[in-house]
Amino acid sequence: MTGLGVRGFPGEWPQGQWMPPDVGPSGFICLNPWSASALSEWEKAEHQAREIGQLENDWDGYGGAGISSMVLSNTIHALEMLASCGVPIPTPDLSPTSAGTILLSWEHNGAEGCLEIGNTRYTGYLKIDALPPALFEGNADRIDTRVFWSIAWAILSPKLAPTVISEFGIRSKPADARLAA
């Protein structure tokens, strides 16, 4: 059996590797493929986030803002989403920023993904080789799982023909096409 094609992405995923599930009307299908050892990695990441969350103002000696309880809560929520929603992505590197946010980052195979989580918003990017970065943002308490799937796809997929991911959204047929059908 050869690899399974992934809708919207060129090439095929090798047999045995995780791939994003089909999207149904309610969004992504979430499974929990994590083994006990993988869960312990996510527990370590949550513990690290809690340690970062204890940083107070001027933690870096240069006036860096402390991490608020809301930033910590949003970060832990994002880690819990990643650990329980079946996204086959390694645990991120976590680091505080001088702006009082927490940075989640991944880098592998010429691709990098980054999420900066704040009190109310998150921002991030996905960069694959020399292609322009795809930027994303949203409410920090409701990070779209498609962001995580895109980062996972970029850092874990075999080298494929370049694809630019520039927008997340659901597309439907134009009204005229629906009426004619």
N, C-alpha and C positions, 0 to 999 in steps of 0.2 A: 504494500500500500504506500502510495506517495503521500507527501504532505497535504494538508487541507488548505485551500485558498481562503483568504480572509477578505471579505467584502470591503471594497474601498481601498485596499492596499495592493500594490503590485506583487507579483511573485507568490511563493507558497511558504508556509511555515513547515519546518521539518517535523516528521512524525514524532510524537511524544512530547512536543513542546506545547505549553499553554498558548491559547490564542483567545482574543476577545470573543465572547459569545454574541450571537445575533441580538439585535435590539428589537424588543417587542414594543407594543403600544405603551407599556408602563415603564420603559427604560431598560437599563441593562439587567440581565439575569445575574443574580448574585449567588455564588456557591462558596463553600468554605473548604479549600483544598489544603489548608495549612496543617502541617504535622506539628507534633508537640515541640520539636526543636525550633521550627519556624516561629511558633507562638512565643517561645522564650525570647527570641530576637525582638519581637514586637514589644514584649514586656520590658526588655532592656531599653528600647527606644522611648517607651513611655516614662520609664524611670529617669532617663536622661532629660527628657522634656521637663519633668517635675524639678530636677536639679536646676536647669536653666531658669525655670519659673521663679526660683528663689532670688534671682539677681535683683539688686536694688539699684537706685539711681547712682550714677558714676561708677558702675561696676567695672568699667574698663580703665578708669583713671583719666578719661578724656571727656567726661560729661555724658556718657552713654545712659539712655533712659532704661529704667528698670522694666522688667517684664510684668505686665499686669495680670491679674487673675483671669481676665477675659481672653487675653492672648494665649495663656496657658490652656484654658478650657477649649478654645478653638483648635489649638494644636493637638491636644489629646483626642478630641473628636475626630480630627483628620486621620490621626494614627489608627484609631479604632475602626474608622471606615475602611482604611487600607487593609487592616488585618482581617476584617470580617467579610468583606465584599468580594473576595475571590480574585482580586487584581494580583496577577503574578509578578509582583515587583519586590525587589529587595528592600530591606529597611533603609530609610534615607539617612544621610549624615545630617545631624541637627546642630545648629549654631545660633547664638543670639546675635542680633544686630544692634548697632548703637541707637537705632530709632525705637527700640523697645519691642521689636517683632522677633519671631522665630523663623529661621530659614530651614526648609527641608530641601535637600539636594541629592541628586543622583548623577553619576557619570559612568559611562561604560560604552565601549565599542564605537567611539567617535561621536556619541550623543550625550547631551546633558539636559537635565530637567531641574527646575527649581521652583519652589513655592515659598513665598514669604507671607506668613500669616500674622495678621494684626488684630486689633480689637473688633473691628466690624468688617473688614475687607481682606481679601487675599489677592495677590498678584503673582504672576509667574511667567516662565517662558520654557519653551522646548526648542532646543537647538540640535540639529542633525548635521554633522560635518560642516561644510562650507555654506549650507543653505541659510537663508535669512531665518531668524527665530520666529516661532509662532508665540504670540503673547496671549495671555488670558488673565482674567480677573473676575471677581464676583464677591458674594457675601461669604464671609469667613465661616459662618455657621452652616453653610449649605454648599460645600464644594461639590461640583458635578463630578460623578465618577468617570465620566468620559475624559476628564483631565488626567486622572490616574491611569486609565487604560492607554491613553496616548503616550504618556511617559513610559509606561511599561513596554509598549510596542516599540518605541524608539530605542530604548536601551537594551532590550532583550532580543530583538529580532535579528536574524542574520542580515548581512549587508544586502540590501535590495536596491533596485533603481531608486534614485532620489524621488521623494514625494514631499510636497509642501502641505503642511497642515496649517491652514490660516484661519479657520473658523469652525466652531462647533454649532450645530443646529440641526433641526429636523426639517427636511424638505418635503413638500407635498406637490402633487400635480397642480398646475394652474386651474383656476375655476372652469375655464372653457373645456379643458380636457376631461375634468370630472363630469361635467354636464353632458359631454358627447358620449361618455362610456355607458 
